[in-house]
Amino acid sequence: QVQLVESGGGLVQPGGSLRLSCAASRSILTFAVMGWYRQAPGKQRELVASITVGGNINYAGSVSGRFAISRDNVKNTLYLQMNSLKAEDTAVYYCNGRTFSQTSGSWGQGTQVTVSS
């Protein structure tokens, strides 16, 4: 079973930046799609950004233009560069990888991002 390990979360001031990483225990090219999700207290988990094995990228409207998803196929790592962070970006961020045969995919343990002055 694949392991996904997120890192890079922390406390940042509004307007600041963070880069999240998600290291996979096997080739990320085995996933049909990988994505970053987030869950704020009292809210449902929501998709932030995703990238398909073919390189198609999708962003939630609330982060478009501020966040950028990318991957390193050699390091088997998925990234999320987050710029111009806002208080409403505060959440636990999760990495997900789904193969062609899966419906829900595999999840990492999450990393906390807190945007506060």
ABEGO torsion letter per residue (X at the ends): XBBBBBBGBEBBBBGBBBBBBBBBABBAAABABBBBBBBBBGBBBBBABBBBAAGBBBBBAAABGABBBBBBAAAGBBBBBBBGBBAAABBBBBBBBBBAABAAEBBBAEBBBBBBX
